[in-house]
Amino acid sequence: MRTDIAWTALPWSSVEHVAIADEDAWTADGAMVAIFDGRAVRLTYRLQVDATGATRALDLADAVGGATLALRADGQGRWWDADGLPVSDLDACIDVDISTTPLTNTLPVRRLRLAPGESADIQVAYVDVPSLAVRPVTQSYHRIDERSYRYASGSFVADVVFDEDDLVTDYVGLWRRVAIDARA
């Protein structure tokens, strides 16, 4: 199955398109164009997730600034860079969070399968855009009801609404889904 999604950011100028090939494992190919502090950014990414929901590969490139990032993971919390060298700072991270896309919120939601009222704290490999610097960050997900979660990281808190396929429809105050097309 292939799903095409478009989101727009609300507090800054940005539009994103992602195509997800979803089988047991899935691959997401995305492109985002945004303006950050007067600077144009065109980010492309490819994200691969295994059948357990763990991130296995992430490749990002900023076509305007020239920055790139490539990470590989074993699905158990160990990471390597593009040269095959260990990235020990990311030990224990199973998911990634790209700062400029709501897509990566789908990863822990699908993987954790929290029931309404349940919460979980996780470590993620957080990727800052446009620098593409990566660091471990603690995040919290609390399932409010069938479709809504409260997300927190540090002092930042937001409610996020998902559809039946755990894809973001509304990241309150930050992103809104503007299109979706799913086909077999």
mmCIF file of the C-alpha atoms, coordinates in Angstrom:
data_MODEL
# 
_entry.id   MODEL 
# 
loop_
_atom_site.group_PDB 
_atom_site.id 
_atom_site.type_symbol 
_atom_site.label_atom_id 
_atom_site.label_alt_id 
_atom_site.label_comp_id 
_atom_site.label_asym_id 
_atom_site.label_entity_id 
_atom_site.label_seq_id 
_atom_site.pdbx_PDB_ins_code 
_atom_site.Cartn_x 
_atom_site.Cartn_y 
_atom_site.Cartn_z 
_atom_site.occupancy 
_atom_site.B_iso_or_equiv 
_atom_site.pdbx_formal_charge 
_atom_site.auth_seq_id 
_atom_site.auth_comp_id 
_atom_site.auth_asym_id 
_atom_site.auth_atom_id 
_atom_site.pdbx_PDB_model_num 
ATOM 1   C CA . MET A 1 1   ? 0.000  0.000  0.000  1.00 0.00 ? 1   MET A CA 1 
ATOM 2   C CA . ARG A 1 2   ? 1.194  3.551  -0.735 1.00 0.00 ? 2   ARG A CA 1 
ATOM 3   C CA . THR A 1 3   ? 0.026  6.634  1.121  1.00 0.00 ? 3   THR A CA 1 
ATOM 4   C CA . ASP A 1 4   ? 0.815  10.191 0.007  1.00 0.00 ? 4   ASP A CA 1 
ATOM 5   C CA . ILE A 1 5   ? 0.419  12.905 2.634  1.00 0.00 ? 5   ILE A CA 1 
ATOM 6   C CA . ALA A 1 6   ? 0.901  16.668 2.641  1.00 0.00 ? 6   ALA A CA 1 
ATOM 7   C CA . TRP A 1 7   ? 1.236  18.822 5.751  1.00 0.00 ? 7   TRP A CA 1 
ATOM 8   C CA . THR A 1 8   ? 1.615  22.543 6.167  1.00 0.00 ? 8   THR A CA 1 
ATOM 9   C CA . ALA A 1 9   ? 3.309  24.187 9.110  1.00 0.00 ? 9   ALA A CA 1 
ATOM 10  C CA . LEU A 1 10  ? 1.291  26.840 10.927 1.00 0.00 ? 10  LEU A CA 1 
ATOM 11  C CA . PRO A 1 11  ? 3.876  29.098 12.673 1.00 0.00 ? 11  PRO A CA 1 
ATOM 12  C CA . TRP A 1 12  ? 6.330  29.276 9.724  1.00 0.00 ? 12  TRP A CA 1 
ATOM 13  C CA . SER A 1 13  ? 6.140  28.975 5.915  1.00 0.00 ? 13  SER A CA 1 
ATOM 14  C CA . SER A 1 14  ? 6.458  25.294 5.043  1.00 0.00 ? 14  SER A CA 1 
ATOM 15  C CA . VAL A 1 15  ? 4.869  22.519 3.048  1.00 0.00 ? 15  VAL A CA 1 
ATOM 16  C CA . GLU A 1 16  ? 5.811  18.845 3.144  1.00 0.00 ? 16  GLU A CA 1 
ATOM 17  C CA . HIS A 1 17  ? 4.984  15.850 0.984  1.00 0.00 ? 17  HIS A CA 1 
ATOM 18  C CA . VAL A 1 18  ? 5.740  12.283 2.030  1.00 0.00 ? 18  VAL A CA 1 
ATOM 19  C CA . ALA A 1 19  ? 5.074  8.975  0.275  1.00 0.00 ? 19  ALA A CA 1 
ATOM 20  C CA . ILE A 1 20  ? 4.876  5.952  2.567  1.00 0.00 ? 20  ILE A CA 1 
ATOM 21  C CA . ALA A 1 21  ? 5.220  2.423  1.218  1.00 0.00 ? 21  ALA A CA 1 
ATOM 22  C CA . ASP A 1 22  ? 3.593  0.392  3.987  1.00 0.00 ? 22  ASP A CA 1 
ATOM 23  C CA . GLU A 1 23  ? 3.941  -3.372 4.230  1.00 0.00 ? 23  GLU A CA 1 
ATOM 24  C CA . ASP A 1 24  ? 5.173  -5.232 7.343  1.00 0.00 ? 24  ASP A CA 1 
ATOM 25  C CA . ALA A 1 25  ? 8.016  -2.741 7.446  1.00 0.00 ? 25  ALA A CA 1 
ATOM 26  C CA . TRP A 1 26  ? 7.690  0.659  5.795  1.00 0.00 ? 26  TRP A CA 1 
ATOM 27  C CA . THR A 1 27  ? 9.662  3.299  3.977  1.00 0.00 ? 27  THR A CA 1 
ATOM 28  C CA . ALA A 1 28  ? 8.856  7.019  3.896  1.00 0.00 ? 28  ALA A CA 1 
ATOM 29  C CA . ASP A 1 29  ? 10.261 9.315  1.225  1.00 0.00 ? 29  ASP A CA 1 
ATOM 30  C CA . GLY A 1 30  ? 9.659  12.967 2.058  1.00 0.00 ? 30  GLY A CA 1 
ATOM 31  C CA . ALA A 1 31  ? 10.432 16.458 0.856  1.00 0.00 ? 31  ALA A CA 1 
ATOM 32  C CA . MET A 1 32  ? 9.861  19.686 2.752  1.00 0.00 ? 32  MET A CA 1 
ATOM 33  C CA . VAL A 1 33  ? 10.344 23.282 1.642  1.00 0.00 ? 33  VAL A CA 1 
ATOM 34  C CA . ALA A 1 34  ? 10.439 25.925 4.372  1.00 0.00 ? 34  ALA A CA 1 
ATOM 35  C CA . ILE A 1 35  ? 11.700 29.340 5.336  1.00 0.00 ? 35  ILE A CA 1 
ATOM 36  C CA . PHE A 1 36  ? 13.541 29.507 8.691  1.00 0.00 ? 36  PHE A CA 1 
ATOM 37  C CA . ASP A 1 37  ? 14.759 32.916 9.861  1.00 0.00 ? 37  ASP A CA 1 
ATOM 38  C CA . GLY A 1 38  ? 14.753 34.186 6.277  1.00 0.00 ? 38  GLY A CA 1 
ATOM 39  C CA . ARG A 1 39  ? 16.678 31.150 4.981  1.00 0.00 ? 39  ARG A CA 1 
ATOM 40  C CA . ALA A 1 40  ? 15.210 28.750 2.419  1.00 0.00 ? 40  ALA A CA 1 
ATOM 41  C CA . VAL A 1 41  ? 15.485 25.049 3.247  1.00 0.00 ? 41  VAL A CA 1 
ATOM 42  C CA . ARG A 1 42  ? 14.625 22.144 0.949  1.00 0.00 ? 42  ARG A CA 1 
ATOM 43  C CA . LEU A 1 43  ? 14.951 18.966 2.977  1.00 0.00 ? 43  LEU A CA 1 
ATOM 44  C CA . THR A 1 44  ? 14.582 15.496 1.525  1.00 0.00 ? 44  THR A CA 1 
ATOM 45  C CA . TYR A 1 45  ? 14.551 12.395 3.666  1.00 0.00 ? 45  TYR A CA 1 
ATOM 46  C CA . ARG A 1 46  ? 14.190 8.640  3.472  1.00 0.00 ? 46  ARG A CA 1 
ATOM 47  C CA . LEU A 1 47  ? 13.157 6.824  6.633  1.00 0.00 ? 47  LEU A CA 1 
ATOM 48  C CA . GLN A 1 48  ? 13.055 3.030  6.940  1.00 0.00 ? 48  GLN A CA 1 
ATOM 49  C CA . VAL A 1 49  ? 11.247 1.259  9.772  1.00 0.00 ? 49  VAL A CA 1 
ATOM 50  C CA . ASP A 1 50  ? 11.236 -2.490 10.449 1.00 0.00 ? 50  ASP A CA 1 
ATOM 51  C CA . ALA A 1 51  ? 8.250  -4.721 11.259 1.00 0.00 ? 51  ALA A CA 1 
ATOM 52  C CA . THR A 1 52  ? 8.605  -4.020 15.008 1.00 0.00 ? 52  THR A CA 1 
ATOM 53  C CA . GLY A 1 53  ? 8.306  -0.254 14.380 1.00 0.00 ? 53  GLY A CA 1 
ATOM 54  C CA . ALA A 1 54  ? 11.977 0.476  15.110 1.00 0.00 ? 54  ALA A CA 1 
ATOM 55  C CA . THR A 1 55  ? 13.890 2.907  12.918 1.00 0.00 ? 55  THR A CA 1 
ATOM 56  C CA . ARG A 1 56  ? 16.537 1.131  10.838 1.00 0.00 ? 56  ARG A CA 1 
ATOM 57  C CA . ALA A 1 57  ? 17.775 3.871  8.483  1.00 0.00 ? 57  ALA A CA 1 
ATOM 58  C CA . LEU A 1 58  ? 17.531 7.627  8.041  1.00 0.00 ? 58  LEU A CA 1 
ATOM 59  C CA . ASP A 1 59  ? 19.004 9.687  5.211  1.00 0.00 ? 59  ASP A CA 1 
ATOM 60  C CA . LEU A 1 60  ? 18.493 13.474 5.075  1.00 0.00 ? 60  LEU A CA 1 
ATOM 61  C CA . ALA A 1 61  ? 19.791 16.184 2.762  1.00 0.00 ? 61  ALA A CA 1 
ATOM 62  C CA . ASP A 1 62  ? 19.322 19.951 2.692  1.00 0.00 ? 62  ASP A CA 1 
ATOM 63  C CA . ALA A 1 63  ? 19.505 20.808 -1.013 1.00 0.00 ? 63  ALA A CA 1 
ATOM 64  C CA . VAL A 1 64  ? 19.999 24.529 -0.288 1.00 0.00 ? 64  VAL A CA 1 
ATOM 65  C CA . GLY A 1 65  ? 22.540 24.434 2.548  1.00 0.00 ? 65  GLY A CA 1 
ATOM 66  C CA . GLY A 1 66  ? 24.269 21.229 1.475  1.00 0.00 ? 66  GLY A CA 1 
ATOM 67  C CA . ALA A 1 67  ? 24.112 19.493 4.876  1.00 0.00 ? 67  ALA A CA 1 
ATOM 68  C CA . THR A 1 68  ? 23.518 15.720 4.881  1.00 0.00 ? 68  THR A CA 1 
ATOM 69  C CA . LEU A 1 69  ? 22.967 13.096 7.550  1.00 0.00 ? 69  LEU A CA 1 
ATOM 70  C CA . ALA A 1 70  ? 22.949 9.306  7.264  1.00 0.00 ? 70  ALA A CA 1 
ATOM 71  C CA . LEU A 1 71  ? 22.229 7.016  10.208 1.00 0.00 ? 71  LEU A CA 1 
ATOM 72  C CA . ARG A 1 72  ? 21.739 3.259  10.458 1.00 0.00 ? 72  ARG A CA 1 
ATOM 73  C CA . ALA A 1 73  ? 20.346 1.366  13.444 1.00 0.00 ? 73  ALA A CA 1 
ATOM 74  C CA . ASP A 1 74  ? 19.964 -2.238 14.541 1.00 0.00 ? 74  ASP A CA 1 
ATOM 75  C CA . GLY A 1 75  ? 16.453 -1.698 15.946 1.00 0.00 ? 75  GLY A CA 1 
ATOM 76  C CA . GLN A 1 76  ? 17.723 -2.426 19.473 1.00 0.00 ? 76  GLN A CA 1 
ATOM 77  C CA . GLY A 1 77  ? 19.172 1.015  20.241 1.00 0.00 ? 77  GLY A CA 1 
ATOM 78  C CA . ARG A 1 78  ? 22.585 0.931  18.545 1.00 0.00 ? 78  ARG A CA 1 
ATOM 79  C CA . TRP A 1 79  ? 23.409 3.443  15.778 1.00 0.00 ? 79  TRP A CA 1 
ATOM 80  C CA . TRP A 1 80  ? 26.094 3.992  13.123 1.00 0.00 ? 80  TRP A CA 1 
ATOM 81  C CA . ASP A 1 81  ? 26.973 6.945  10.904 1.00 0.00 ? 81  ASP A CA 1 
ATOM 82  C CA . ALA A 1 82  ? 27.504 6.928  7.108  1.00 0.00 ? 82  ALA A CA 1 
ATOM 83  C CA . ASP A 1 83  ? 31.058 5.610  7.579  1.00 0.00 ? 83  ASP A CA 1 
ATOM 84  C CA . GLY A 1 84  ? 29.898 2.698  9.749  1.00 0.00 ? 84  GLY A CA 1 
ATOM 85  C CA . LEU A 1 85  ? 31.251 4.260  12.931 1.00 0.00 ? 85  LEU A CA 1 
ATOM 86  C CA . PRO A 1 86  ? 29.199 3.844  16.131 1.00 0.00 ? 86  PRO A CA 1 
ATOM 87  C CA . VAL A 1 87  ? 27.195 6.861  17.326 1.00 0.00 ? 87  VAL A CA 1 
ATOM 88  C CA . SER A 1 88  ? 27.228 5.953  21.026 1.00 0.00 ? 88  SER A CA 1 
ATOM 89  C CA . ASP A 1 89  ? 25.387 9.170  22.041 1.00 0.00 ? 89  ASP A CA 1 
ATOM 90  C CA . LEU A 1 90  ? 22.262 7.623  20.516 1.00 0.00 ? 90  LEU A CA 1 
ATOM 91  C CA . ASP A 1 91  ? 22.462 4.336  22.445 1.00 0.00 ? 91  ASP A CA 1 
ATOM 92  C CA . ALA A 1 92  ? 18.968 3.323  23.645 1.00 0.00 ? 92  ALA A CA 1 
ATOM 93  C CA . CYS A 1 93  ? 17.165 5.441  21.004 1.00 0.00 ? 93  CYS A CA 1 
ATOM 94  C CA . ILE A 1 94  ? 14.735 3.348  18.954 1.00 0.00 ? 94  ILE A CA 1 
ATOM 95  C CA . ASP A 1 95  ? 12.923 6.188  17.160 1.00 0.00 ? 95  ASP A CA 1 
ATOM 96  C CA . VAL A 1 96  ? 14.012 9.348  15.364 1.00 0.00 ? 96  VAL A CA 1 
ATOM 97  C CA . ASP A 1 97  ? 12.352 12.757 15.505 1.00 0.00 ? 97  ASP A CA 1 
ATOM 98  C CA . ILE A 1 98  ? 12.998 15.166 12.638 1.00 0.00 ? 98  ILE A CA 1 
ATOM 99  C CA . SER A 1 99  ? 12.202 18.618 14.020 1.00 0.00 ? 99  SER A CA 1 
ATOM 100 C CA . THR A 1 100 ? 10.308 19.859 10.949 1.00 0.00 ? 100 THR A CA 1 
ATOM 101 C CA . THR A 1 101 ? 7.913  16.992 10.245 1.00 0.00 ? 101 THR A CA 1 
ATOM 102 C CA . PRO A 1 102 ? 4.973  15.533 12.152 1.00 0.00 ? 102 PRO A CA 1 
ATOM 103 C CA . LEU A 1 103 ? 5.581  12.162 10.450 1.00 0.00 ? 103 LEU A CA 1 
ATOM 104 C CA . THR A 1 104 ? 8.125  11.050 13.027 1.00 0.00 ? 104 THR A CA 1 
ATOM 105 C CA . ASN A 1 105 ? 5.469  11.249 15.773 1.00 0.00 ? 105 ASN A CA 1 
ATOM 106 C CA . THR A 1 106 ? 3.891  8.238  14.067 1.00 0.00 ? 106 THR A CA 1 
ATOM 107 C CA . LEU A 1 107 ? 6.904  6.072  14.953 1.00 0.00 ? 107 LEU A CA 1 
ATOM 108 C CA . PRO A 1 108 ? 6.461  5.814  18.742 1.00 0.00 ? 108 PRO A CA 1 
ATOM 109 C CA . VAL A 1 109 ? 2.662  5.873  18.491 1.00 0.00 ? 109 VAL A CA 1 
ATOM 110 C CA . ARG A 1 110 ? 2.672  2.800  16.236 1.00 0.00 ? 110 ARG A CA 1 
ATOM 111 C CA . ARG A 1 111 ? 5.445  1.061  18.136 1.00 0.00 ? 111 ARG A CA 1 
ATOM 112 C CA . LEU A 1 112 ? 4.195  1.639  21.690 1.00 0.00 ? 112 LEU A CA 1 
ATOM 113 C CA . ARG A 1 113 ? 0.477  0.916  21.096 1.00 0.00 ? 113 ARG A CA 1 
ATOM 114 C CA . LEU A 1 114 ? -0.570 2.724  24.278 1.00 0.00 ? 114 LEU A CA 1 
ATOM 115 C CA . ALA A 1 115 ? -4.126 2.303  25.538 1.00 0.00 ? 115 ALA A CA 1 
ATOM 116 C CA . PRO A 1 116 ? -6.130 5.438  26.426 1.00 0.00 ? 116 PRO A CA 1 
ATOM 117 C CA . GLY A 1 117 ? -4.805 6.763  29.751 1.00 0.00 ? 117 GLY A CA 1 
ATOM 118 C CA . GLU A 1 118 ? -1.370 5.112  29.379 1.00 0.00 ? 118 GLU A CA 1 
ATOM 119 C CA . SER A 1 119 ? 1.918  7.011  29.099 1.00 0.00 ? 119 SER A CA 1 
ATOM 120 C CA . ALA A 1 120 ? 5.490  6.224  28.087 1.00 0.00 ? 120 ALA A CA 1 
ATOM 121 C CA . ASP A 1 121 ? 8.808  8.069  28.252 1.00 0.00 ? 121 ASP A CA 1 
ATOM 122 C CA . ILE A 1 122 ? 11.239 7.275  25.448 1.00 0.00 ? 122 ILE A CA 1 
ATOM 123 C CA . GLN A 1 123 ? 14.671 8.311  24.165 1.00 0.00 ? 123 GLN A CA 1 
ATOM 124 C CA . VAL A 1 124 ? 14.757 9.441  20.528 1.00 0.00 ? 124 VAL A CA 1 
ATOM 125 C CA . ALA A 1 125 ? 17.453 10.548 18.102 1.00 0.00 ? 125 ALA A CA 1 
ATOM 126 C CA . TYR A 1 126 ? 16.353 14.174 17.602 1.00 0.00 ? 126 TYR A CA 1 
ATOM 127 C CA . VAL A 1 127 ? 17.420 15.805 14.323 1.00 0.00 ? 127 VAL A CA 1 
ATOM 128 C CA . ASP A 1 128 ? 17.465 19.606 14.239 1.00 0.00 ? 128 ASP A CA 1 
ATOM 129 C CA . VAL A 1 129 ? 16.622 21.253 10.914 1.00 0.00 ? 129 VAL A CA 1 
ATOM 130 C CA . PRO A 1 130 ? 18.308 23.062 9.213  1.00 0.00 ? 130 PRO A CA 1 
ATOM 131 C CA . SER A 1 131 ? 21.620 22.135 10.927 1.00 0.00 ? 131 SER A CA 1 
ATOM 132 C CA . LEU A 1 132 ? 20.930 18.350 10.783 1.00 0.00 ? 132 LEU A CA 1 
ATOM 133 C CA . ALA A 1 133 ? 22.665 18.032 14.153 1.00 0.00 ? 133 ALA A CA 1 
ATOM 134 C CA . VAL A 1 134 ? 21.451 14.934 15.996 1.00 0.00 ? 134 VAL A CA 1 
ATOM 135 C CA . ARG A 1 135 ? 21.267 14.323 19.749 1.00 0.00 ? 135 ARG A CA 1 
ATOM 136 C CA . PRO A 1 136 ? 19.378 12.084 22.178 1.00 0.00 ? 136 PRO A CA 1 
ATOM 137 C CA . VAL A 1 137 ? 16.240 13.614 23.695 1.00 0.00 ? 137 VAL A CA 1 
ATOM 138 C CA . THR A 1 138 ? 13.688 12.279 26.190 1.00 0.00 ? 138 THR A CA 1 
ATOM 139 C CA . GLN A 1 139 ? 10.078 12.504 25.022 1.00 0.00 ? 139 GLN A CA 1 
ATOM 140 C CA . SER A 1 140 ? 6.797  11.585 26.652 1.00 0.00 ? 140 SER A CA 1 
ATOM 141 C CA . TYR A 1 141 ? 3.614  10.324 24.997 1.00 0.00 ? 141 TYR A CA 1 
ATOM 142 C CA . HIS A 1 142 ? 0.331  10.191 26.929 1.00 0.00 ? 142 HIS A CA 1 
ATOM 143 C CA . ARG A 1 143 ? -2.670 8.729  25.101 1.00 0.00 ? 143 ARG A CA 1 
ATOM 144 C CA . ILE A 1 144 ? -5.663 10.919 25.886 1.00 0.00 ? 144 ILE A CA 1 
ATOM 145 C CA . ASP A 1 145 ? -8.331 9.038  23.924 1.00 0.00 ? 145 ASP A CA 1 
ATOM 146 C CA . GLU A 1 146 ? -8.774 6.940  20.787 1.00 0.00 ? 146 GLU A CA 1 
ATOM 147 C CA . ARG A 1 147 ? -7.080 9.462  18.468 1.00 0.00 ? 147 ARG A CA 1 
ATOM 148 C CA . SER A 1 148 ? -5.332 12.062 20.665 1.00 0.00 ? 148 SER A CA 1 
ATOM 149 C CA . TYR A 1 149 ? -1.997 12.123 22.472 1.00 0.00 ? 149 TYR A CA 1 
ATOM 150 C CA . ARG A 1 150 ? -0.247 14.681 24.653 1.00 0.00 ? 150 ARG A CA 1 
ATOM 151 C CA . TYR A 1 151 ? 3.377  14.946 23.585 1.00 0.00 ? 151 TYR A CA 1 
ATOM 152 C CA . ALA A 1 152 ? 6.055  16.504 25.806 1.00 0.00 ? 152 ALA A CA 1 
ATOM 153 C CA . SER A 1 153 ? 9.776  17.089 25.545 1.00 0.00 ? 153 SER A CA 1 
ATOM 154 C CA . GLY A 1 154 ? 11.495 19.351 28.050 1.00 0.00 ? 154 GLY A CA 1 
ATOM 155 C CA . SER A 1 155 ? 9.171  22.311 28.625 1.00 0.00 ? 155 SER A CA 1 
ATOM 156 C CA . PHE A 1 156 ? 7.409  21.847 25.251 1.00 0.00 ? 156 PHE A CA 1 
ATOM 157 C CA . VAL A 1 157 ? 3.923  20.265 25.373 1.00 0.00 ? 157 VAL A CA 1 
ATOM 158 C CA . ALA A 1 158 ? 1.448  19.780 22.513 1.00 0.00 ? 158 ALA A CA 1 
ATOM 159 C CA . ASP A 1 159 ? -1.633 17.751 21.682 1.00 0.00 ? 159 ASP A CA 1 
ATOM 160 C CA . VAL A 1 160 ? -1.425 15.628 18.547 1.00 0.00 ? 160 VAL A CA 1 
ATOM 161 C CA . VAL A 1 161 ? -4.378 14.031 16.732 1.00 0.00 ? 161 VAL A CA 1 
ATOM 162 C CA . PHE A 1 162 ? -3.891 10.908 14.593 1.00 0.00 ? 162 PHE A CA 1 
ATOM 163 C CA . ASP A 1 163 ? -6.102 9.092  12.083 1.00 0.00 ? 163 ASP A CA 1 
ATOM 164 C CA . GLU A 1 164 ? -6.905 5.356  12.143 1.00 0.00 ? 164 GLU A CA 1 
ATOM 165 C CA . ASP A 1 165 ? -3.514 4.601  10.536 1.00 0.00 ? 165 ASP A CA 1 
ATOM 166 C CA . ASP A 1 166 ? -1.633 6.577  13.242 1.00 0.00 ? 166 ASP A CA 1 
ATOM 167 C CA . LEU A 1 167 ? -0.771 9.391  10.811 1.00 0.00 ? 167 LEU A CA 1 
ATOM 168 C CA . VAL A 1 168 ? -0.949 12.962 12.121 1.00 0.00 ? 168 VAL A CA 1 
ATOM 169 C CA . THR A 1 169 ? -3.996 14.972 11.122 1.00 0.00 ? 169 THR A CA 1 
ATOM 170 C CA . ASP A 1 170 ? -3.458 17.896 13.502 1.00 0.00 ? 170 ASP A CA 1 
ATOM 171 C CA . TYR A 1 171 ? -0.392 18.723 15.567 1.00 0.00 ? 171 TYR A CA 1 
ATOM 172 C CA . VAL A 1 172 ? -2.166 21.494 17.439 1.00 0.00 ? 172 VAL A CA 1 
ATOM 173 C CA . GLY A 1 173 ? -0.578 24.865 16.727 1.00 0.00 ? 173 GLY A CA 1 
ATOM 174 C CA . LEU A 1 174 ? 2.267  23.475 14.578 1.00 0.00 ? 174 LEU A CA 1 
ATOM 175 C CA . TRP A 1 175 ? 1.107  21.357 11.619 1.00 0.00 ? 175 TRP A CA 1 
ATOM 176 C CA . ARG A 1 176 ? -2.098 20.478 9.844  1.00 0.00 ? 176 ARG A CA 1 
ATOM 177 C CA . ARG A 1 177 ? -2.579 17.723 7.290  1.00 0.00 ? 177 ARG A CA 1 
ATOM 178 C CA . VAL A 1 178 ? -3.854 19.241 4.038  1.00 0.00 ? 178 VAL A CA 1 
ATOM 179 C CA . ALA A 1 179 ? -4.043 16.121 1.817  1.00 0.00 ? 179 ALA A CA 1 
ATOM 180 C CA . ILE A 1 180 ? -3.925 12.342 1.955  1.00 0.00 ? 180 ILE A CA 1 
ATOM 181 C CA . ASP A 1 181 ? -4.238 9.713  -0.768 1.00 0.00 ? 181 ASP A CA 1 
ATOM 182 C CA . ALA A 1 182 ? -3.998 6.018  0.078  1.00 0.00 ? 182 ALA A CA 1 
ATOM 183 C CA . ARG A 1 183 ? -3.997 3.294  -2.546 1.00 0.00 ? 183 ARG A CA 1 
ATOM 184 C CA . ALA A 1 184 ? -3.209 -0.399 -2.677 1.00 0.00 ? 184 ALA A CA 1 
# 
